[in-house]
Amino acid sequence: MSYHIGVIEDDSNIQAIVSAFLKKEGYDVTVMDSAEKGIDLWNSTPPDMWIVDIMLPGMDGYEFCKKIRNESDVPIIIVSAKDEEIDKILGLELGGDDYLTKPFSPRELVARVKRIFKRYRPEGKVHEEENQIVMNHLVIDKNNRRVFWKKEELDVTTKEFDMLLLFAENVNRAFSREELLTLVWGEDYFGSDRAVDDLVKRIRKKLKEIPIETVWGFGYRLRDKEE
């Protein structure tokens, strides 16, 4: 699973160059020309990192950083034509992890992206060494069988935990109802597959907005982001 980077930049030339260099390194890139579109992306498919210009039409980059930082520690690299020390300090104080002044080398930007990813653990990645799965707002502690949604611990049943763990370990894979019955309830279960629908309904009620999709006529899957 590659990292997803959101780029907010209203200069089409810079958009194309930054996107090309990042994609060459294997990153998934979504380019937007306004902070408002960035907020829409954040609410639907949160990136693992943001690269944000300061001077934008409408909401500026500073306000965007402030909004994102109020909800998440996702890395933010600020790029700006403003090279005064006060501008850099403001950007970092508002939550930027790095500040790059225009014009900049796209290779330097890529190097900074790699450096930040080395020290930051993006959401949506599985960390087997810690026996913990982190996917967007979902955190599963495998050893202690604990579930957190939007940083709040939830009281889940054994079956709810088992199904969530199965989905989280197989993100974007569609499971049939029959598979889920076997994997969650066991091969000796002879009840109706309605039990699967009921369990998914309970999970959705407890974890508001969790992206468990219904695959009509087949079963369910947990989506990480648009493929």
N, C-alpha and C positions, 0 to 999 in steps of 0.2 A: 504494500500500500504506500503510494508516494504522498509526500506532503503537499497540501493545498495552500497556495499563497494568493491572497487578494491584493491587487494593485489598484490604487486609486490615484489617477493622474489624468489631467485634462488635455495634455499635450499628446497628440496622436503619434508623433515621431518617437517620443520617449516611451509611450505605451508599447509600440512595436518592438523597440530595441530591448527594453526590459523583459517583455514577455518572451522574446526569442531566446535570450540568454538563459533565462530561468528554465524554460522548457527544454533547452539543450542539456541542462543538468538533471532532467528527469522530474521536475516539479510540475504539479498541476497548477495552472494559472488562470485566474479570473480577473479580467481587466474592466475597470469602471471609470467613468469620467466625472463622478460626483460622489460626495460623502453620503448623500441620501441613498444612492444605489448601494453603497457599501453597507449601510444599516440594513437594507432589505436583504442583502446576502448574509449578513450576520444573523438575521432572524430565521433564515431558511437553511443555509448550508455554511456554518461558520468555518472560515479558513484556519489553518494552523499558524499563519503569520500574516501580518499586514505590512504593505509598503505604501506609505501615504504621503502625498504632496501636501504642503501647507496652504498654498494659494489656490483655492478651488472656488468655483461658482457656488453660491448658496452657502451651506455649512462649510466652514473652513476645516483644515486638517487638525488644528488644535482642539476644536469642539468635538470632532469625530473621535480623537484619541481619548478625550475625557469620558465620552459616552461608553466606549468599549472598555476602558479601564475600570469603570464602575461595575462592570459585570464579569470581567475575566482578566487573567494574567497573560493572555496570548501575546506573543512578541509583536512589537510594532517598530518598524524602521521608518523614520521620518526623512523625506527628501525635500529640499527647499532651496530656492535661490537666495533666501535670506541667510547671510553668513555672519551676522553679528553675534557676539557671544551671548547677549541677552536672549536672542531667538532660540539658540541651541539650548540654553538653560531652561527656558520656558517649555520647549518641546520635551525635554527629558523629565522635567518636573510633572508634566501632565501625563506621563506614563510611557514615553518613547524609550525603547531599549537601545536605540542607536540613532544618530543624526548624520545625514550625508548631504553635503552642499553641492548644488548644481553649479556648473556642469560636473558630472562624475563619470568615472569609468564603470561600465556595466560589469566588468570583471571584478572590480573592487566591491560592487554591490553583491555579486554572487558570493564572494569570499566572506562578506559580513553575514549573509544569510546562512551559510554553512556553519560559521562560527557560533551563531546564536542557536541553531538547531542542535549543535553538539552539547550545549549546556542546558538547553530547555527541553522538557518532555512534552511534546504537543498532545493535546487531547485527541482522542480518536485512535490512539495507538495502544497495542497490547504490550504489557511489560511482564513477561512470564517470570523474570528473575525476582520480581517483587510479589509474585502471586496476586497481582492486581491488574484489573482491566479498567482503562479510562477511555471513554468514548463520548466526546462532547460533554453533556451534562451528567452522564451516567458513570458511576464508579462502583466496581464490584470487587470486594475484598474476598478472594477465593478461600483463603485459609480460615477466616472467621465467619464466612457466609453472611457478610453484611452488604447492604446495598445503599448507595447514596445517590440522590437525584437533586441536582442543583444545590449541592453541598449539604443537603438535609438527609439524615439517615431515615430510612423507611422501614416499617415493620412489614416484612414479607413472609409468606408461607414457604414451606419446603419446595412445593411445586413451582411457585412463582420464581423463587431463586433459581431453581434448576433450568427453567425455561429462559430466563434472562441470561444466565450464564451461557447456555447453548447458543442463543442468538448472538451474544457479544463476542463469542469465540469464532463465530462464522458470519461476520458482518457481510451484508449484501447477498447472502445465499438464501434462496427460497426453500423452505421446508414444506413438504406436504403434511396434511393433518395426520396421515398414517405414520409418517416418520416421527412427528412430534409425539404421538401417542407412545411409540416404541421407545424413543430416546428419553422422554420425561417420565412416563408412567411405567415403562418396562414391558418386556415382551409378553408377560403373562397377563397383561391388562385386556379385558374383554368388553369394556364399556363402549359407549358411543363416542364418536369423534366430536360430538358437541362439547365434550369436556375441554377440548382444545380451544374452541371459540369462547367458552366461559372463562377460561384462564387468561386468555389474551385480553378479554374485556376487563377483567379485574386489574391486570397489570396496567392497562391504559388509564384506568381510573386513578390508580395510585401514582403513576408517573405521567403527569400531564404533558402532552405534546411529545412523548417518546415516539420516534419514527418507526414504529412497527407497522409495516404495510400489509394490507390484505392482498394476496395474489388470488384473484377471483377464480373460483373453480378448482383451486389447488391447495393453498395454505397461507403461510405468512413468512415475512422476512424482516430483519432489522436493517434499515438503510443507514449508511454512514454519510454519504453525500452522493450527489449526482454523478453517475458513471459516464 
